[in-house]
Amino acid sequence: MRGLRMRRWFGAAVAVTALVASTLAVASAPAPADPGAPGTFTDAEIAAGRTLLSYVPGDVRITCTIEALDKVPEPDGIIADVTCAPNVKSIASIEYEQFASQANVDTEYANLLSDAKGKPPAGCAGDAPYTINGQDAGRAACFKDPLGTYIDYTYTPLLVVASVSQFGDTPGAPDIKALNDFANKSAGPNSTAEEIPSLLTEAEMNQAASDLLGRLAPAIAKHCTANNPESNPWKSASLSCEKPWHGVFSASYDQYRDDASYANAFDPDALAKLSVTKNKSCPASGTWSVDRKTQGKYACWINDAKTTELVWGVDSQRIVASASAQSGDGFTSAQFLHWWDTKGSVKP
């Protein structure tokens, strides 16, 4: 499996992992990750990813992340990769890969088609050319596999191969009409570029990470490291914590640069519905308060590994935080929520 198809195995988690990201390290300003490390980027990859991102339609664009070109195997000729988790009913994710030549596009699209077995489901069109305003734009194919339903397509003007995904556990799935409507009307890419937030300087990134680190309890902050937020132009800081508290094995804190991207960072009700089991404390979603003043939204759910997941927002600072706790460690959901309420959130 290659390219888009390979990453589909992780697609069901896209809407969740896009919400949360990273953590922290020391009281001094943390440095960005070393160039060349797994999951990091060259300057050329960031530049190409940002250019591709500028062609993604606006409502989708603020949910997108630039991907590092370090996956194995990587499609021949790929120059940029952007994944998005649009807040659209029945759509789990969309990915755009941009290539150096039409030959690379044709090869990648052919590889994707080779993975499609059997007839398309009812309402799904097989491989065929399509036009925009009467002009040839590329080819598209819709199909279903054990994981879900997809529309793969090429966009010739930008040398892009894209994939719209609707997984089996996507709320509202299967919904072929919604998949087709989104692909035809909203997925893009656009024919012209639009503005995206400016690229932060290293000094700005370090200062933002240091400021966010300083809002955490010292007992948590010492377990955290700073991530480079360049892959998401709407984030000013991204922090990841490993085992920040007994029973809590990971946490992350992401700060957004504008209200729109923060507001679209997560849907608490949709996340709570992901829960595979329940107890008195979880799943749950809604708003949380301090001294009767609403601070933001939150969601709690339990995944199929019996891990309790928690995501919450801090409206005043445009921070989205997340944490995970393993119930098998003797740390109940109620204890987890108490940790969040008393230790895990950020200083106002």
N, C-alpha and C positions, 0 to 999 in steps of 0.2 A: 504494500500500500504506500502511496506517496502523497505528499502535499496536503490538499484539503481533506482528502478522505482519511488520511492517517490521524488528523487532529479531531475527527469526528468522535473518536472514542472518548474524548475528554469534553465534548461539546455540552453534555448535559450539565456540566458544572460551570459553563461559561457565565451564565447569568449570576451565579453566586460568586465566583472568583473575581469577576469584574467589580464587585462591590467593595472588596476588601483587598488590602495589599500588604502592608509592610510594617516595620517597627523601628527600633532605636538602638543607641549604643553607649554614649558617654555624655558627660555633662558638657564637654567641648563640642564645637561644631563638627559633625561627622563628615567624612569625605565620601564622595561617590565611589561606586564599585570600580575595581581595576578594569581598564579596557581589556577586552578579550576574554574575560571570565564568562562562563556559561550564563546565558540569559542577558548579557550586556551587548552593547552596540558599538559599531564603528561610527564615526561622524557621517560617513556616506550613507549608512543604513538609516540613521536618524533623519538625515536630509531627505532621502527618498521616501521614507515612511511618512514624513510630514507632508510632502508634496502629494502623495496618494491620498492621505487623509483629507486634504483640502477639497478633494473631488467627491467625498462621501456626502450624501444629503444631510442637511443640518440637523433634523430630528434624530437621525441615527448617529451622526458624527460625535456627539457628546457622550456616547456610550462606548467609544472605540479605544483600542489600545494598539500601538505599534508593536509588532512581534520581532524578536531577534531572529536573524537568519542563521541559526545554529542547529536546526533540527536535522536529524539523519534518518533517511536520506532526504535531501532538499531538492525540489524540482530544478532541473537545469535552467539556467538563465534568469532565475528569480532575482528581482532587485528590491522589492518591498512587499511587506505582508502586514495587513491590518485586520484585526478581528473586532467585532462589535456585538453587543447584546441589546438590541433595540427593545424599548419598552412598548412592544406591540403584541397584542393578544395572538397566541398561537404561533409566534415566531421565537425560536430559541436563540439563534445567532445568525450572523452573516459574516463571511470572510472574503477579503479581496486580496488577490495575489497579482502583482504586476511583474511583467517580464521584459527582457531586453529585446526580444524579437517576436514576430508573428509565428515563426517556426516553433519557438519555445511555448507560446500560447497553445498552438495546435497540438503539440506533444502532451502538454499537461491536461488539456481537455480530453484528448483521446485516452489518457491513462484513467481519468475519472470515469469515462463512459465504460471502460473495460471492467470496472468494479460493479456496474449496474447489471444485475441479473434479472431475467424474466421481464414480463410486460409491466409498463407503468400502471399504477392504480387508476381507477376510474377518475376522470377529470384531470389527469396528469398527461401532458403531451410528451411524446418521445423526442429524440434529438431532431432538431430542425433549425433552419436559419430564422432570424427575426429582424424586423426593421424598426427604426425610430423616425417618425416624420417622413416615411417613405424611403429612407436611406438604410442600406444594409448596415447592421450594427454588430452582428456576431451570430453565434449559435447558442441554443438553450436546450436542456433536457431535464425532465422531471422523473423521479423514480423513488422507489421505496425499498428499504432493506430492514433487517431485524431491529435496527436502532431507531429508525424514523423515516421521514419523507424529506426529499431535498429537491431543489432546483439548482443545477449547475449551469453557468452560462459564461460566454466570453463577451467582452466589450472591446471591439477592434480599435476604436480611436485611442484608447489608453493602454492597449496591450494587457488587459486585465482578464483574469479568470476569477469568477466569484461563485460563492455557494451560499444559498439561503437554506437554513436547516430548521426542521420542526421535529423534535425528538418525541419518542413515545410518551415521555413523562411531561412534555410541554403542556401547560394548562390549555384546554380546548382542543388538543390533538386527538385524532387526526382531523385536520380541517384543510382540505385541498384548496378550497376556494380562497381562504385567507392566505395560504401560501402563494397562490397565483397572484392574488391582488397585490400583496406586498412586493413580490418580484417585479410585477409589471408597472406599478405606480410609485413605489417608495424606495426601492433598494438602491437605485443608481448603479454605478457612479454617475455624477453629473458631467455634462459636456464642458463646463467651465469651472475653474477653481474659485473657492471662497476663502475668506480669511480664517485663520485659526490662531489661538493665543501665541504670543511671541515665545521664543525659546529662552528659558531662564539661563542666566549666567551661572557659573559654578559657585560664585560668591552668594548669589541669591538662593540657590538650592541649599547650600550649606547653612545659611542663616535660617531659612524656613524649617529645615530639619531640626536645627538646634532649638528653635522656638517651640516646635511641636514636642520635642523631647522634654523640654522644661515644663510642659503642662502635665506630664505624667508623674505619678507617685515615684519617688526615687527607688523604692523596692522593686518596681516594675521596670523602670527605665534602664536599670543596670543589665537587664536581660535582652536589650533591644539594639538593633542596628538600623542604620538608614539605608534606604534603597534610592537609586537614581530615578527620579520621576520623569525622565525624558520620554519614556515610552507612552506617557499619557499627558498631552499638553494642557489638560485641565486640572492637573494636580500640581500643587506647589511643594508638597512633601509627602513621603511615603515611608513608613516605619514598620519593621517586623520584629516581633518578640518571640523568643523560644523559651518555653516553660517559665512564663513570668510569675507564676504562682502555683502552689501545690494544687494539683488537680487540673490546672489550666495548662495545656501543652502548647498552645500557640495563641498569638494575638496580633492584630495589625491596626494601624492608625493612618488614615489617608486624609490629607487636607486639600480641598478643592479651591480653585482660583476664582470661580464665579458662582452665582446663585443657581443658574440653570443646570450646570453639570452636577452640582451638589444635589439639587432636587431630583435629578434623574438617576442618582447613584444606586438606589435600591427601592424595591416595592415590598414593604413589610408583610402585607397580607399574602402576596404570592409566595414569599419565602416560607411563611408559617405553614402554608399548604403543602410544602415539600415533605413535611414530617411523616415518617413511616410508622411512628408509634407516639404515644402521648402519656403524660402524667399530670399531676395537679398543677405543675408550673409551666409545662411546655408541651405542645406548641402554644404560642401566644404572639400577638402583635398589637401595635397601637402606638400610643405616645407615652413617654416617661417624663417625670417631673422631679424637681428639687425645690423644697419649700413651697409647694403648690404652683410652681412656675414651670410650664412645659419647656423641656429642653430639646426634644426632637422625637423622631420615630424609632421604633425598635421591632425586632422580630426574633423569636426563639423557635428552633425546630430540632428534631432528632433524626439523624440520617441512618442509613441501613447498617452502618458499623456501630450503632448505638452511641454515637458521639453527639453530644448536645452542642448545637451551633447557635451563636448569638451575634447579631449585627445591630448597631445602633448609630444614630446620627446626633451630632451636637450642632444645632442650628446656628447658634451665635458665632461659631468658628468654622462652619462648613467642614466639619470633620466627620468622616464615616469610620467607625471602628468595628472590629470583629474579634471574636475569640472562640476557641473550641475546647471542650472538656470531655474526657472519656469517662463515661459512667462506670465502667469496669474498674476504675481506680478508686472507687468508694467515694466519689465526688458527685453528689446528686445535682439534678437540675436546679433545685431550690438553693443549694449551696453556691452553685455557679452564679445564679442571678444575684444572690447576696454579695458575692465577690464583686460583680460588676457595679452594684449599687453603692458599695462602700469603698472599693479600691480601684476598680478597673477603668473608670471613665477619666475624663481629663479635667484639669482645673479650669474654672470659668475665666 
